[in-house]
Amino acid sequence: MFLEVLEQTRKKYEFVVAGYVVMPEHIHLLIGEPKIADPSRVMQVLKQACLAAVPVKEKGRQAGSTHFRWAVATRILAAPLS
């Protein structure tokens, strides 16, 4: 999921991804200057796209909160590939 969203965002805003690391609770990105918009806009779009892919309802939690959904998204992203 994350790599697909990152690639779509990279193409749309025309920037180079020099490297990335997906951690349990966050992501590190090393990117070049986007030709379209600025880095903060790129990150906003990237986070929103990842959040949109996470189900809003989670049992026993405040699943609607952005913080919780981002935490779920980063756990999904950090899950080992099979």
N, C-alpha and C positions, 0 to 999 in steps of 0.2 A: 504494500500500500504506500508506504513512505517514498520508496524510490520512484513509483509512478507519479505521485504528486510532485516530487522534487523535479523530475524530468519535465513535466508539463509546465511547471512554474519557471524552470530554467529556460525553456524555449520561448515562453510568453514574454519574459522580461530580459532575455538575451544576456545571460551572465555565465561565467565559467565556475564550475564547482571544482575547487582544488582538492577538497577532502571533506569528509564528514565522519562523525562518531555518534552512534545512537547509544545513549546512556539510559539507565532505568527510569530516570525522572526528567531527562532533558536531552537535547541534541546539540552537538557542536558542529557548526558549518564554517568552512573556509571558502568564501566565494569572492569572485572578482566584482568590480563595480558594474551593476546592471546598466545596460544601454537605455532601458526604459524604466523610469521611476527611480527610487532610491532603495538602499538595503532594508530600511525599516518597512517599507511597503512590501517588499519581497517576503520578509518574515511574516508579516501580517497575513498575506495571501496564503503562504505555506501552512501556517498554523490553522487558519480557517478551513482550508481544504482537508487537513488531517482531522480536525474536529468534526467536520461534516460526515466523515466516514465512520464515526463511532456512534453506536446506538445511544439514544438519550436515556433510556430506562435501564438502570442497574439496580438489582435487588438490594435493599437495605442502605442505600446511600443517597446523597443529594445529587442524583445523576444529572440534573439540569444545569448545575453550576459549571461554568467554563473551566475552572481550576480542576474539578474532578474529571471532566471529559478529557482535558489535556493530559492528565495523569494516566487515564486509561489508554489514550492514544499512544503515549510514549511507552507504556508497558507492552502494547500490541506491537509497536515498531521494534522494540528491543527483544521480542521473543525470538528464540533461535529458529533458523530456517530448517525445514525438514527436507 
